[in-house]
Structure formats: C-alpha cells, structure tokens
Amino acid sequence: MAAEKTTGTTDGSSGDSPRVYDEISSIAQLMYSVRTKGELGTILAREVQKYSPFDLQIIGGRLNAEIEKLPSPYREAIRPCFREQLFGKHHLLLAMHHSRAFERLETPVRDRERFEKFCRMLPEGSLAWNDSSERNPYFRHPKNRLFYYLIAAFTMFVLDEPGHPVGMPFPGGFKVERRGRDYYCLIRDKEKEIFYSICNFCPALQSEEPGQAR
C-alpha cells in the first residue's frame, strides 16, 4: 500500500503528528494486506481492544457533545442511531472475535478497490478532521478518530452494511433504507469533496432525490 503523506489540516493538538501518522499507517498496511473478512475482523478486533475504558468514555463523551449540538427533535431521533453506529458495532466486533467467528469467516472482502482506497485514506483522514474549536484535547486526538474508522471498516467491509445504520434519519425526513438485499442512502454521494468521509466508501447505493420516482 502506498499512502501519500500530505500536510493536511490537523487539529493543533497533535505535536507528535508524524509519529501518530506512522502508527496509523502501520495499522492501515496490515488491513490492506488481508484477503478475507475474517482476517480483517481479527485485525480490527485486536486494534479496538487497545482502547481502555477511559478512552471509550472520552469517545462517548465526544459523541454525546456532538449530538447535543443538534436541534430537537432531530437530536432525540438520531441519538440511538449514532450510539448503534459506534458502540453497538463495537460490541458486535468484540463478540464475534471472542466467539472465534472470524476464524470461520473465509469470504473475500467485497469491492477490493473501494477497500484499498479506504486503507489509503486512513492515516491522513485520521489527522485531517478540523476540531480546533474543541477545548478538550482528549476529544480531538487522532487515536479517537481512528476508533471511528476501525468500527466503520468492520461495518462496511466485514458486515457489508452501510456506515450509518439502517433507519438513521436525515434532515427532511429521509432515512438510510434497506430494500431487499440492497441499502440506500440519500447522502451517499453528497460528500465526495470530503476525502475522509466514510460515505465515500459505503456499500449503500444513492437513493433518489426528493420528488424522483423510485
């Protein structure tokens, strides 16, 4: 895997950004080398287990802080979806690991090109979110952003599910949908200019714009 290191926009909290970049690059390289979903799940579980209870509290606190910025009643509607996206899938990842489900999962990773692009994005994407307005340095550490990407990788490339869970609402009353074996999302193709958005790597299909026929 050839990950291109650029300066990007960092959050100002990581004076050790080169070291962090190299650490995340090593993880991305391991992910890139896998062939099966089981191999990927094993690597992701191993990395996620490195997060302490304190780390998870910080990540959860940041998630809650972001949710509280949203207007009501949208805030109440989306809260359980965000919790499921991050911590529900975290629990499932570890449960599958402890049950040795990944040892039996020999299915190849689907859409290899999309997966490899995700791995190449990972190091730079983990350092690129601009959180300079956040006063708590623990909230804006790249390690916490990496957790978000590790869980997204499990969801999108092991489970073959959309990065945002089915039923997740968006402003305007639209939701992530499942129709038969396919998933649809209204914002699937809306964040192409944001290179670190998980939407660019999501297996969901773009759903119709409002007013278009299905």
Secondary structure as GFF3:
##gff-version 3
##sequence-region A 1 214
A	DSSP	alpha_helix	17	32	.	.	.	ID=ss1
A	DSSP	alpha_helix	37	48	.	.	.	ID=ss2
A	DSSP	alpha_helix	53	68	.	.	.	ID=ss3
A	DSSP	alpha_helix	74	83	.	.	.	ID=ss4
A	DSSP	pi_helix	84	88	.	.	.	ID=ss5
A	DSSP	alpha_helix	89	98	.	.	.	ID=ss6
A	DSSP	three_ten_helix	101	104	.	.	.	ID=ss7
A	DSSP	alpha_helix	112	128	.	.	.	ID=ss8
A	DSSP	alpha_helix	142	153	.	.	.	ID=ss9
A	DSSP	pi_helix	154	158	.	.	.	ID=ss10
A	DSSP	beta_strand	169	170	.	.	.	ID=ss11
A	DSSP	beta_strand	174	175	.	.	.	ID=ss12
A	DSSP	beta_strand	177	179	.	.	.	ID=ss13
A	DSSP	beta_strand	182	185	.	.	.	ID=ss14
A	DSSP	three_ten_helix	198	201	.	.	.	ID=ss15
A	DSSP	beta_strand	205	206	.	.	.	ID=ss16
###
